[in-house]
Amino acid sequence: MQRKTDHKWLWAFLFCLLCTYSVQAQNEISIPYSSYGIGMVNHSSNGILDAMGGVSYAMQNPYYINFRNPASYAAFDSLSFIADAAASVYSSHLSQRQMTQRNTYAKPGYLAIGLPVTRHWRTSIGIKPFSDIGYNIETVKNIENIGDVTYIYSGKGGLNQLYWGNAFKICKGLSIGLNVSYIFGSVYAYSNTEFEGTNFFNSYVNDAYHMDGIYLDAGLQYMFNIGENHRIGLGAVYSNTAYIWAKEKLLVNSYSGNYVSTILYDTVFSQDGMRGRLVIPQSAGGGLSYSYKDKITIAGDVTWRDWTHFSFMKPSNDTMQNSISTSIGFQFIPDPLSNKFFRKMAFRIGGHYSTGELLLRNKPISEFGVSIGVGVPLTTFNTHSSLNILFEYGKTGTLANDLIRQDYFRFSFCFTLQERWYQRVKLD
């Protein structure tokens, strides 16, 4: 006989977080470098692993969802249902020469669930951002016999990733997994050209792209013990080259007035339905982890991404380069089996660095960040649920060659809830 447990708290939690994800997805970022390609690609892991610098390839745990290596789902507890969700708030500081700008914005993290199917099969379903676009750039140039001309470029939107992942235990310690993802979303690019005098009509261009397609990534993990107290993990991932269908809608208007109070004059050009494709290039990575009695965990990852083969509707004019990313992280739990609240808290620290995929004015737009975090047990639910808090400082870009540097602070919180999926009851 099987008895199902009461999941009302879990379903209420998921409903609230899904509503939060829908609302927060409307928030816009403000990063000039997102004007290139498909924007700022999201390489984040879950809220726990992000606090450890984003390490993930050789990490697995029965009570959180590591969607960056689908082979990790094999570690899910056979009697547990897991819900995992996160959101972040960013404080960004942009600098270029003597100019600075500050922005604060919120971003959804992810919403995912994981559960057992059979003895050797585990599955996970979730949604998370794939890329984000948000920028507003204004420049003024003086043209002979015309005067000052103002160019305004702005954009918004991004892509989302809805995934279904499955993992299988091959033998003791060895597991494989596959995420099948549906990539979808829209990006919008606007440009205005405004003349100082009244002898010219200004122009407005609205270029919208709607995209959807399938994306695959596979993973492998092998975990083994050395003695009773030491555990080593090896992990590898591979993402294929994805061909995402894209549809463009282009509208060009001329107008009088200015960008703030526009009076439309005429539609110069309109085109709806031009089709093409977005090519997301392949990537591969590997990782290593070490754990001592589940108290101390150290891990590191390396990732290679083939951005030179990126294209969007047509061969890219953006200067792209292959990128290498590295990350390292550390976690300490005083006593994972203790009944005392503070003894079960998790303390995390990590760092990451990427050469970046953009190469502008002969300078790579590199990224780096350092993070700290803490995991707080939620004993109201059960011993394996937790609230995880992350603080991160990061930098993107450079001030060299008149480029832009972004310094940001990120505050993130992640809820991980574990519930009994089912349990067998013996009848006397």
SULDA-V79226 format. One record per backbone hydrogen bond with DSSP energy under -1.0 kcal/mol. NH is the residue of the N-H (numbers start at 1). CO is the residue of the C=O. If there is no record, write none. Layout:
nh=NH co=CO
nh=NH co=CO
This chain:
nh=3 co=423
nh=11 co=7
nh=12 co=8
nh=13 co=9
nh=14 co=10
nh=15 co=11
nh=16 co=12
nh=17 co=13
nh=18 co=14
nh=19 co=15
nh=20 co=16
nh=21 co=17
nh=22 co=18
nh=23 co=19
nh=24 co=20
nh=25 co=21
nh=26 co=23
nh=27 co=24
nh=31 co=134
nh=34 co=31
nh=35 co=32
nh=36 co=33
nh=39 co=36
nh=40 co=132
nh=42 co=130
nh=50 co=46
nh=52 co=49
nh=53 co=50
nh=54 co=49
nh=59 co=56
nh=69 co=66
nh=72 co=69
nh=73 co=70
nh=74 co=71
nh=75 co=72
nh=76 co=73
nh=80 co=77
nh=81 co=419
nh=82 co=114
nh=83 co=417
nh=84 co=112
nh=85 co=415
nh=86 co=110
nh=87 co=413
nh=88 co=107
nh=89 co=411
nh=90 co=105
nh=91 co=409
nh=92 co=103
nh=93 co=407
nh=94 co=101
nh=95 co=405
nh=96 co=99
nh=99 co=96
nh=101 co=94
nh=103 co=92
nh=105 co=90
nh=107 co=88
nh=109 co=86
nh=110 co=86
nh=111 co=127
nh=112 co=84
nh=113 co=125
nh=114 co=82
nh=115 co=123
nh=117 co=121
nh=118 co=121
nh=122 co=167
nh=123 co=115
nh=124 co=165
nh=125 co=113
nh=126 co=163
nh=127 co=111
nh=128 co=161
nh=130 co=159
nh=131 co=159
nh=132 co=40
nh=133 co=157
nh=135 co=155
nh=137 co=153
nh=139 co=151
nh=141 co=149
nh=143 co=147
nh=146 co=143
nh=147 co=143
nh=149 co=141
nh=150 co=194
nh=151 co=139
nh=152 co=192
nh=153 co=137
nh=154 co=190
nh=155 co=135
nh=156 co=188
nh=158 co=186
nh=159 co=131
nh=160 co=184
nh=161 co=128
nh=162 co=182
nh=163 co=126
nh=164 co=180
nh=165 co=124
nh=166 co=178
nh=167 co=122
nh=168 co=176
nh=169 co=120
nh=170 co=174
nh=171 co=174
nh=174 co=171
nh=175 co=221
nh=176 co=168
nh=177 co=219
nh=178 co=166
nh=179 co=217
nh=180 co=164
nh=181 co=215
nh=182 co=162
nh=183 co=213
nh=184 co=160
nh=185 co=211
nh=187 co=209
nh=188 co=156
nh=189 co=207
nh=190 co=154
nh=191 co=205
nh=192 co=152
nh=193 co=203
nh=194 co=150
nh=196 co=148
nh=202 co=255
nh=203 co=193
nh=204 co=253
nh=205 co=191
nh=206 co=251
nh=207 co=189
nh=208 co=249
nh=209 co=187
nh=210 co=247
nh=211 co=185
nh=212 co=245
nh=213 co=183
nh=215 co=181
nh=217 co=179
nh=218 co=238
nh=219 co=177
nh=220 co=236
nh=221 co=175
nh=222 co=234
nh=223 co=173
nh=224 co=232
nh=226 co=230
nh=230 co=226
nh=231 co=291
nh=232 co=224
nh=233 co=289
nh=234 co=222
nh=235 co=287
nh=236 co=220
nh=237 co=285
nh=238 co=218
nh=239 co=283
nh=240 co=216
nh=242 co=280
nh=244 co=278
nh=245 co=212
nh=246 co=276
nh=247 co=210
nh=248 co=274
nh=249 co=208
nh=250 co=271
nh=251 co=206
nh=252 co=269
nh=253 co=204
nh=254 co=266
nh=255 co=202
nh=256 co=263
nh=258 co=261
nh=263 co=256
nh=265 co=254
nh=266 co=254
nh=268 co=252
nh=269 co=252
nh=271 co=250
nh=273 co=248
nh=274 co=248
nh=276 co=246
nh=278 co=244
nh=279 co=311
nh=280 co=242
nh=283 co=239
nh=284 co=304
nh=285 co=237
nh=286 co=302
nh=287 co=235
nh=288 co=300
nh=289 co=233
nh=290 co=298
nh=291 co=231
nh=292 co=296
nh=293 co=229
nh=295 co=292
nh=296 co=292
nh=297 co=331
nh=298 co=290
nh=299 co=329
nh=300 co=288
nh=301 co=327
nh=302 co=286
nh=303 co=325
nh=304 co=284
nh=305 co=323
nh=306 co=282
nh=307 co=305
nh=309 co=306
nh=310 co=307
nh=311 co=279
nh=312 co=314
nh=313 co=277
nh=314 co=312
nh=321 co=357
nh=323 co=305
nh=325 co=303
nh=326 co=353
nh=327 co=301
nh=328 co=351
nh=329 co=299
nh=330 co=349
nh=331 co=297
nh=332 co=347
nh=333 co=295
nh=335 co=343
nh=338 co=335
nh=344 co=341
nh=346 co=375
nh=347 co=332
nh=348 co=373
nh=349 co=330
nh=350 co=371
nh=351 co=328
nh=352 co=369
nh=353 co=326
nh=354 co=367
nh=355 co=324
nh=359 co=319
nh=360 co=363
nh=363 co=360
nh=365 co=358
nh=366 co=364
nh=367 co=354
nh=368 co=395
nh=369 co=352
nh=370 co=393
nh=371 co=350
nh=372 co=391
nh=373 co=348
nh=374 co=389
nh=375 co=346
nh=376 co=387
nh=378 co=385
nh=381 co=378
nh=382 co=378
nh=386 co=416
nh=387 co=376
nh=388 co=414
nh=389 co=374
nh=390 co=412
nh=391 co=372
nh=392 co=410
nh=393 co=370
nh=394 co=408
nh=395 co=368
nh=396 co=406
nh=397 co=366
nh=403 co=400
nh=405 co=95
nh=406 co=396
nh=407 co=93
nh=408 co=394
nh=409 co=91
nh=410 co=392
nh=411 co=89
nh=412 co=390
nh=413 co=87
nh=414 co=388
nh=415 co=85
nh=416 co=386
nh=417 co=83
nh=419 co=81
nh=421 co=79
nh=423 co=3
nh=425 co=1
